[in-house]
Amino acid sequence: MSGKETIGVFGAGWVGLVTAACFADLGFPVIVRDIVAERIAELERGEVPIYEPGLAELLERNRERMSFTVDVTDVANEADVLFVCVGTPPTYSGDADLSAVWAVIDELPPLKRRAILVMKSTVPVGTGEKVRSLLNARGLTQIGYVSNPEFLAEGTAIDDFVNPDRVVVGSFAKEDEERVCALYEQIDAPIVRLDVASAEMVKLASNAFLATRISFINEIANVCEVTGADVEQVAKGMGLDRRIGPHFLRAGIGFGGSCFPKDVSALKQLAGNSGYHFQLLSAVIDVNELQKRRVVGKLTKHLGSLAEKTIAILGLTFKPNTDDMREATSIVLGSRLLAEGANVQAWDPMAHRDSYLHGARFCDSVLEAVQGADAAVIVTEWEELRGLARDEVRKAMRNPLIVDGRNLLDREQVRAAGFVYECIGRPGEAISEPPEVENPDSEPAR
C-alpha cells in the first residue's frame, strides 16, 4: 500500500468513521473494527450508517485505502496505531460508562511489534493510568498509550478534523508522542504536547467551559425578557470585547447532544468523586434543564391551558446537519407538552422516528406539521425553517403563533407577516390578537 503507518480504528460510530475517513484521505491505510456485524456489512456495501455532511463522499473516495471487520485480530495484526473511538455514555450516577473501552483492552491479543493505543474517546482523567496498568498486567508492555482527544462538532466534523484549532497529544513515552504527532504532519495546526492526565482534562474542561457560556447567555436572556433588554444586542456588545469573544453567546432553549451534557456531568462527577464540589457546573446543568422548559410558559402565556391544543415542534435533532437525537431539547419539550395534554405534531428532515416522543405525530413536511396548529415552536435551526413566516403557513395554522427557540427568524418580518412572535431574550409580545395584514384573504384559519 503506502509507506505510511496503518491505522486501526475501534468503533464505527460517528467519531470512529470521521476519524477513519479523514486519516484515509490523508493517505493512510485504515482498518475499522466494530462489534456490530450489521454496521460492518453496511460499510462494506458502501452504505453509511450515520449522517454527517461530506462523510459519505469521503468514505467513497477512499474505499481502496479502507477495510472493515468485526475481528479484533485483523486490526491487531495489521495496524501500527490503534485509535479507540468507542462510546462512553453517562451512567445513572453521571460517571462515564467505560465498559466499551475496557472491552477493547481485554480483547487485544499479544503483539510482537511496537504498537500504540490512542484514546480518542472522551474519558475521565486518570483513565490513561488505568489502561497502562491493565496493559502491563496482561504483559502488553510493547503497546504504548497516548491520549489524543477529539474536538469534532457534529455537522462540521470533517472540517474540524482537517482544520482544527489544535491537536492535543498526551503520552507516557516520548517515542509514542512523536509517532502520533507525525500522523498530523499534514494538518496545519499547533500540536499541544502534554502529560496524559492533562490531555484528558483538556477535553472535559473545554466542553464544560463552552456549556457554561451557553448557560450564562441563557440566564442573561431570561433577565433581558423581564427588563426589556435585547439579548442579541447584549451578546453583540459582549462579544466585541476581545477578552470574551462572540462564540457560544447565542441564546436559545438549551444545549444537547452527545458531548456537552455528558462531559459537563462527567467533570462534575469526577470532581465529586475526588472530594470537590464543582458548584458552577451544578448551576450550568440546572440552568440548561430549566431552559428547555421555558417554552411551555411562553405557550401558556398565549394559549392558556395546553390540554387539547395542537403544537407543532419544528426540528427534533439537537442541532442542524445531524441526525443525532441524544439529549435533544425536543425530547424534553415534547414530553412536557404531551404530559400537559397537548397534541404534538413533529417535523425534522433527518431524525429517525421510531425511538423518540411516543405519542407525537411525525410529519413529512413543515406545512403538514403546522396544519391546524395552535402554535409552532422552532427547536432546531434547520435552514428550511428560515422561510416559516409565509402566507401558506399562517393559513394552515389554527392560531398563527410562532415561538422561536433559536432566535432564527427576523422579528419584524414575522410580525409583519401576520404572526404573533415569541423568541428568547428579547422583549416579548403582549397577549393580543395577531396583527392584521393587508391581504384580507389571508385571515388565519380557525
Secondary structure, 3 states (H helix, E strand, C coil): CCCCCCEEEECCCHHHHHHHHHHHHCCCCEEEECCCHHHHHHHHCCCCCCCCCCHHHHHHHCHHHEEEECCHHHHHHHCCEEEECCCCCECCCCCECCHHHHHHHHHCCCCCCCEEEEECCCCCCCHHHHHHHHHHHCCCCCEEEEECCCCCCCCCHHHHHHCCCCEEEEECCHHHHHHHHHHCCCCCCCEEEECHHHHHHHHHHHHHHHHHHHHHHHHHHHHHHHHCCCHHHHHHHHHCCCCCCCCCCCCCCCCCCCCHHHHHHHHHHHHHHCCCCCHHHHHHHHHHHHHHHHHHHHHHHHHCCCCCCEEEEECCCCCCCCCCCCCCHHHHHHHHHHHCCCEEEEECCCCCCCCCCCCCEECCCHHHHHCCCCEEEECCCCHHHHHCCCHHHHHHCCCCEEEECCCCCCHHHHHHCCCEEECCCCCCCCCCCCCCCCCHHHCCCC
